[in-house]
Amino acid sequence: MQVTLPYGRGSYSLDLPEEGWMGTFLPHRQEVHGEEADIIARALDQPIQSAPLGQLVRPGMQIVIVTSDNTRPCPNKTLLPPLLERLTAAGIDYTDITIVIALGLHRPMTEKELRESVGDEVFSRVQVINHDISDVLEVGKTRRGTPVRIFRPVVEADFRICVSNVEFHYFAGYSGGAKAIVPGVAAPITVRANHGHMIESSAVAASLAGNPVREDLEEAAAMVGIDYILNVVVDEGHRVIDACSGGVEAAHRILCDRLSRAGIVSIPHPLDIAIVSAGGDPKDINLYQAQKALDNCAGVVRKGGVIILVAECKEGYGNDTFQRWMTSGKEPKDLLEDIRKEFVLGGHKAAAISKVAVQTKIILVTSNKLAEEQLVGMEVYRDLDAAIEAGFALAGKGADYAVFPYGASILPKIIA
């Protein structure tokens, strides 16, 4: 039986035994109404709990559009032109618009990457800048004690628009919505304080109400103010298949609900082996991002089972602190104890991997040079066939297994 797994901007094909195969699980297909341009236009023309964008702005306003960097499959080149059209039709001059790339704590994008992300025409007309973690203003403190420090141009703007894609997030519930502000354009101290709640039991994927990370970041973002959002769901080819605009929480929640109906899939019993692709570029641009697919699928693997994660990781680890933790030579249980004692951003990703590794065997397949290093909680292979052979040897003859080609876009659950 042949299976194809996305890998970087290409794919791997492999032959797998029919014995023990529980299925190849993909996100359910949402019903798509029209072409991308039609879906976006309809969302902008029918905003949720908001007046149309053109009625909210007036000439002379300083407008900031906050959108995602290249670690996210947010199709900026597709989403920004119709937004700009509506702003300029309302009398906003291009010189009064700034597009801010929400980096969180990721590296700045190069000028070439910025141009590729937003498109030549947008880049030539509108100022496009990276979020700068050193240029922030403090706007308050949340009830959970998070100091809210946000990129100065975002705070000082007259009108703030947030653009994101919505997908499952392993401790914030979902991406999108107010997450564009925190951690998107926040200072490290804000991100650390907010993300410190990830170790709480209610900080899990597909959960919003009672999720301490989500509640805290939404409270923080409200202190700055989000005037309008355009959020989308994209398919595995990064094409827009659903969109909502308008009020930040109302529009975001609609897409979260639709995503859950499409992305949560039922597995009848725990698996011996899960073969997981992060979903290709940019989901597997580095190990920092690919970890999300691992976390999504870990819950359906039995204790002592095997997860084979296929991720190109062309940019390696994706975070220096994460790299130090992953190459520390410690045991997974030790990293979990370290993060309990002191929350360290970057280290939290290594701790998330360790949380899986104390329950299951993790095999990583990557062609990156990180394959040459000893990683905490992971055995690393360059060759997929060898990794598959090793996984089946560990799980035993006749092992039950399933394949998840888009692990970052799906949330399998044991539902008998």
LINLIN-V887573 format. One record per backbone hydrogen bond with DSSP energy under -0.5 kcal/mol. CO is the residue of the C=O (numbers start at 1). NH is the residue of the N-H. If there is no record, write none. Layout:
BEGIN
co=CO nh=NH
co=CO nh=NH
END
This chain:
BEGIN
co=1 nh=16
co=3 nh=14
co=5 nh=12
co=6 nh=280
co=7 nh=10
co=8 nh=281
co=10 nh=7
co=12 nh=5
co=14 nh=3
co=18 nh=21
co=20 nh=401
co=23 nh=25
co=23 nh=403
co=24 nh=26
co=28 nh=30
co=31 nh=33
co=32 nh=34
co=35 nh=39
co=36 nh=40
co=37 nh=41
co=38 nh=42
co=39 nh=43
co=40 nh=44
co=41 nh=45
co=42 nh=46
co=47 nh=49
co=48 nh=247
co=52 nh=55
co=52 nh=56
co=53 nh=56
co=53 nh=57
co=58 nh=61
co=61 nh=63
co=62 nh=158
co=62 nh=159
co=63 nh=98
co=64 nh=66
co=64 nh=161
co=65 nh=67
co=65 nh=100
co=66 nh=163
co=67 nh=102
co=69 nh=72
co=72 nh=74
co=73 nh=75
co=74 nh=76
co=75 nh=78
co=75 nh=79
co=76 nh=80
co=78 nh=82
co=79 nh=83
co=80 nh=84
co=81 nh=85
co=82 nh=86
co=83 nh=87
co=84 nh=88
co=85 nh=89
co=86 nh=90
co=87 nh=90
co=87 nh=92
co=88 nh=91
co=93 nh=96
co=94 nh=97
co=96 nh=63
co=97 nh=127
co=98 nh=65
co=98 nh=100
co=99 nh=101
co=99 nh=129
co=100 nh=67
co=100 nh=102
co=101 nh=103
co=101 nh=131
co=102 nh=69
co=103 nh=105
co=103 nh=106
co=110 nh=114
co=111 nh=115
co=112 nh=116
co=113 nh=117
co=114 nh=118
co=115 nh=119
co=117 nh=77
co=119 nh=123
co=120 nh=124
co=121 nh=125
co=122 nh=125
co=122 nh=126
co=127 nh=99
co=129 nh=101
co=131 nh=133
co=132 nh=135
co=134 nh=136
co=135 nh=152
co=137 nh=150
co=140 nh=148
co=142 nh=145
co=145 nh=147
co=146 nh=142
co=147 nh=149
co=148 nh=139
co=148 nh=140
co=149 nh=187
co=150 nh=137
co=151 nh=154
co=151 nh=155
co=152 nh=156
co=153 nh=157
co=154 nh=157
co=159 nh=64
co=160 nh=227
co=160 nh=228
co=161 nh=66
co=162 nh=230
co=164 nh=232
co=165 nh=167
co=167 nh=175
co=169 nh=173
co=170 nh=205
co=172 nh=174
co=173 nh=169
co=173 nh=206
co=176 nh=179
co=177 nh=180
co=178 nh=181
co=178 nh=182
co=179 nh=184
co=181 nh=185
co=183 nh=186
co=184 nh=104
co=185 nh=151
co=187 nh=190
co=187 nh=191
co=188 nh=192
co=189 nh=193
co=190 nh=194
co=191 nh=195
co=192 nh=196
co=194 nh=197
co=195 nh=198
co=196 nh=199
co=197 nh=200
co=200 nh=203
co=202 nh=204
co=204 nh=207
co=208 nh=211
co=210 nh=212
co=211 nh=215
co=212 nh=216
co=213 nh=217
co=214 nh=218
co=215 nh=219
co=216 nh=220
co=217 nh=221
co=218 nh=222
co=219 nh=223
co=220 nh=223
co=220 nh=224
co=221 nh=224
co=221 nh=225
co=225 nh=227
co=228 nh=162
co=229 nh=246
co=230 nh=164
co=231 nh=244
co=232 nh=166
co=233 nh=241
co=233 nh=242
co=235 nh=238
co=239 nh=235
co=242 nh=233
co=244 nh=231
co=245 nh=48
co=246 nh=229
co=247 nh=251
co=248 nh=252
co=249 nh=253
co=250 nh=254
co=251 nh=255
co=252 nh=256
co=253 nh=257
co=254 nh=258
co=255 nh=259
co=256 nh=260
co=257 nh=261
co=258 nh=262
co=259 nh=263
co=260 nh=264
co=262 nh=28
co=263 nh=265
co=263 nh=411
co=265 nh=413
co=267 nh=415
co=271 nh=302
co=272 nh=306
co=273 nh=402
co=274 nh=276
co=274 nh=308
co=275 nh=404
co=276 nh=310
co=277 nh=407
co=278 nh=408
co=280 nh=283
co=280 nh=284
co=282 nh=285
co=284 nh=313
co=284 nh=314
co=285 nh=315
co=286 nh=290
co=287 nh=291
co=289 nh=292
co=290 nh=293
co=290 nh=294
co=291 nh=295
co=292 nh=296
co=293 nh=297
co=294 nh=298
co=295 nh=299
co=297 nh=300
co=298 nh=301
co=300 nh=271
co=302 nh=305
co=305 nh=361
co=306 nh=274
co=307 nh=309
co=307 nh=363
co=308 nh=276
co=308 nh=310
co=309 nh=311
co=309 nh=365
co=310 nh=278
co=312 nh=368
co=313 nh=316
co=315 nh=318
co=316 nh=287
co=317 nh=288
co=319 nh=323
co=320 nh=324
co=321 nh=325
co=322 nh=326
co=323 nh=327
co=325 nh=328
co=326 nh=376
co=331 nh=334
co=331 nh=335
co=332 nh=336
co=333 nh=337
co=334 nh=338
co=335 nh=339
co=336 nh=340
co=337 nh=341
co=338 nh=342
co=344 nh=348
co=346 nh=349
co=346 nh=350
co=347 nh=351
co=348 nh=352
co=349 nh=353
co=350 nh=354
co=351 nh=355
co=352 nh=356
co=353 nh=357
co=354 nh=358
co=356 nh=359
co=356 nh=360
co=359 nh=304
co=360 nh=362
co=361 nh=307
co=361 nh=363
co=362 nh=379
co=363 nh=309
co=364 nh=366
co=364 nh=381
co=365 nh=311
co=368 nh=371
co=369 nh=372
co=370 nh=373
co=373 nh=375
co=375 nh=378
co=378 nh=375
co=379 nh=364
co=381 nh=366
co=382 nh=384
co=383 nh=387
co=384 nh=388
co=385 nh=389
co=386 nh=390
co=387 nh=391
co=388 nh=392
co=389 nh=393
co=390 nh=394
co=391 nh=395
co=392 nh=396
co=396 nh=399
co=400 nh=272
co=400 nh=273
co=401 nh=22
co=401 nh=23
co=402 nh=275
co=403 nh=25
co=404 nh=277
co=404 nh=407
co=406 nh=409
co=407 nh=410
co=411 nh=265
co=413 nh=267
co=413 nh=415
END
